[in-house]
Amino acid sequence: MPIIESAVVRSSKSLAQARQRTIQQYREWQRSVPTMVEMYQLSMPMSVVRAKIREEFEKQRYVSDLKTIDTLLTKGQMDFQETMNAWKQQSQLMNYFAKEEADPKPVTFLEKFYAGV
């Protein structure tokens, strides 16, 4: 099990530097997917985990405020450290995938009735 030490909180001096740090963090997450799948015994292919990581990074793609980017990078590094040091439970990790695995919500009256809603 790899042990990830805490990183020093840094501030980016420019958007280009923040972009480089973001790409570095993204690659770090992607490289750790095989270890993550093995460590947490995930019952899904690595491609699904990689796609979810990309989706999480894409959510913040158009953030342009430097302080906000630095905050997101710090939170991402903390999340990476918690994940790789096995400080999270499997259920916490699976919360990221809850939307994909959840049953579709009932729409019609009969579907709602059968579901007990």
N, C-alpha and C positions, 0 to 999 in steps of 0.2 A: 504494500500500500504506500503510495507516494505521500510525502509530507510537504505541503506547501506552506512556506513561512509567510508571515504577514509582510505586505509590501508597504513601502513608504508612500504616503499620500503626496502626490505631485500635482503641480498646476501646469497646464500647458501655456506656452507663451504665444502660440498662434493656432489658427484653425488647422494648418497643415500638420503641426506637431500633434494636435489632438486627433487628427485623422490617422496618423501613423500609430499612435497609441491604441486607437480603436481597432485597427487592423491587426495589430500585434495581439490584443486580447482576444479577438475573434479567432485567430489562428490557434491560440493557446487552448481555447474551448474546444475547437474542432479536433485538435491533436489528442485531447484527453478522452474523446468519446469511447474508444475501445476499453480503456481502463474503467470508465464510468459504468458501461454496460456490464462488465464483469463484476465490478465491486458491488453494485446495487442489484445484480441479478435481474436486470430488466428483461422482460419477455417481449421485446420489440427489436426490430432490426436497427442496426446502426444508422442507416439512411434516414429513418424516422427521427432519431435523436438529433442528427445533424441538421435536418430540415427545421426542427423546432428551435435549435440554437440560432439558425439563420433568421427565422421568423422573429425571435426576440430581439435580435439586433436590428432588423428592418423596422420594427416599431418606432425606433428612435432615429431613423435615418435622416430626417430633415430638421433635426435640432441644430440650431446654429449659434446659440449662446455658449460662449466658452466655459463659463462657470457651471452651467447645466451639464455640459459634456463631461467636465472633470468630475462632477458629482456622480454621473452615471457610470463613468469608468471606475470610480472608487467603489461604488456599490457592486458593479460587475466583478471586480477583483475580490471583494469580500465574499460574494456568492460562489465564485470559483474556489476560493480557499475552503469554504464550508463544505462544498461538494466533494472536493478531492481529498480532504482530510477525514471524510466520512462523519462529519458532524451533523449531517442531515440524516433523517430516516428515509426509507424507501418511499413511504407515503408522501413525504414532503416533495420529493423529486417527481413523483407521479402526478402531483397537482398541476404541473406544467402541461401534462398530456390529458387532463380531464376532459377538455372540450372534444378531443378526437375520439375518446373512448366512451363518452356518455351517450346514452340512448337519445334519439331525437325527442324533443318536447312534443306533447300532444297538441294538435292544432284544432281539429274538428271537435264538435260536441261529444260524439261517441268515443273518440280517442281519449278525451279528458275524462269521460265517465268511466271507461275501462281502467284508466290509470288511477282512478280514485281521487282526482283533483277536484 
